[in-house]
Amino acid sequence: MDPYTIAVPDSVLADLHARLEAARLPDAVLDAGWEYGSSLDYMRELVAYWKGAYDWRARERYLNSFPHELATIDGYDIHFVHARGKGPSPLPLIMTHGWPSSFTEMLAIIPLLTDPASAGGDPRDAFDVIVPSVPGYGFSSRPTARGFVPAHTLWAKLMTEHLGYTRFVAEGGDIGAGITTRIARLHPDVVHGICLLAVTDPYLGPGSAPLTSAERAYQDGVAEWDRTEGGYQLEQATKPQTLAYGLNDSPVGLAAWIVEKFRSWSDCGGDVERRFTRDELLDNVMIYWTTQTIASSVRYYYEGARHAPPMREGERVEKPTAALLFPADLVSPPPREWIERSYNLQQYTLMPKGGHFAAHEEPALLAEAIRGFCRRFRS
């Protein structure tokens, strides 16, 4: 393992500025707002800010204020933030982002978890927080071989073989929830338990219990979301390479593709800047742009659809599980019985507010829920 410093070459920033200056924006239906996709008026404002006021070097210094490291595991370079806890015996916690997020989603919650006493909490609740970039995202390797990258195994080796932890807690949402689930199911000896913001669908084949009315209503909600919001997922799971040409070549196209999701999936009431500053939105977009990882990140959907097996009959996560569910996530939270089909559910928490990017949107709420669940693992 080696310390890592984010240092984007000047040539990359010069190229970006030239592309922003030459950007050719599309027309739009008058008064369409966000109904047809990313608002033209908003994108004009964001691009103007990106060109004129956004200071990557200042944001780079902020990102580098966190302790970054790089480890090579099974041929993959894995970038991660490793923030040590300030307490008598910090509990190791690995937190995994999803798409179209990055490690930047976790930055607001890190100090709340590493140093609870700074906010009047109990220092015995401190964590060592590890936030890796999923392979294909950010400053980790960009896999180009066919097949599903076993991030769950890479995370288990990172935590035990490279960082020296005997056991740890894992947390994740979106794609990160799938990785976290597989850690608990396939590497149960190295985890105390897991915290999930989303859950893997259970086995529903022959021999499974009939669905309850709440489970059927949840399935209907998922189907409706797929119909109205799931087009991106179908494209990324079927023709990711076609999509990648435009997004890798146009910073405005990339920002439009990503920022629209931050608006639609957060608890922002239609105003994305209620939850994210322009700097924070652009920080995340810049991670994808400067590393050219939009292609590898959307390929994750293609490989996952073909090589990540769903729960089979008899498969179950037996490690203690907390479901921490936020009301403005992609769909309404699944009922308790849906989760209990696949997980040893020991905590089911319906949060009062927050959306898909919970660690950023509601860091205090999420940190308190994680602390409460994890007290059972402390000696």
Secondary structure as GFF3:
##gff-version 3
##sequence-region A 1 379
A	DSSP	beta_strand	2	3	.	.	.	ID=ss1
A	DSSP	alpha_helix	10	21	.	.	.	ID=ss2
A	DSSP	alpha_helix	40	52	.	.	.	ID=ss3
A	DSSP	alpha_helix	56	63	.	.	.	ID=ss4
A	DSSP	beta_strand	68	73	.	.	.	ID=ss5
A	DSSP	beta_strand	76	83	.	.	.	ID=ss6
A	DSSP	beta_strand	91	96	.	.	.	ID=ss7
A	DSSP	three_ten_helix	103	106	.	.	.	ID=ss8
A	DSSP	alpha_helix	110	114	.	.	.	ID=ss9
A	DSSP	three_ten_helix	116	119	.	.	.	ID=ss10
A	DSSP	three_ten_helix	123	125	.	.	.	ID=ss11
A	DSSP	beta_strand	127	132	.	.	.	ID=ss12
A	DSSP	alpha_helix	151	157	.	.	.	ID=ss13
A	DSSP	pi_helix	158	162	.	.	.	ID=ss14
A	DSSP	beta_strand	168	172	.	.	.	ID=ss15
A	DSSP	alpha_helix	175	186	.	.	.	ID=ss16
A	DSSP	three_ten_helix	188	190	.	.	.	ID=ss17
A	DSSP	beta_strand	191	196	.	.	.	ID=ss18
A	DSSP	alpha_helix	213	229	.	.	.	ID=ss19
A	DSSP	alpha_helix	231	238	.	.	.	ID=ss20
A	DSSP	alpha_helix	240	249	.	.	.	ID=ss21
A	DSSP	alpha_helix	251	265	.	.	.	ID=ss22
A	DSSP	three_ten_helix	272	274	.	.	.	ID=ss23
A	DSSP	alpha_helix	278	291	.	.	.	ID=ss24
A	DSSP	alpha_helix	294	307	.	.	.	ID=ss25
A	DSSP	beta_strand	317	325	.	.	.	ID=ss26
A	DSSP	alpha_helix	336	340	.	.	.	ID=ss27
A	DSSP	beta_strand	343	350	.	.	.	ID=ss28
A	DSSP	alpha_helix	358	361	.	.	.	ID=ss29
A	DSSP	alpha_helix	363	374	.	.	.	ID=ss30
A	DSSP	three_ten_helix	375	377	.	.	.	ID=ss31
###
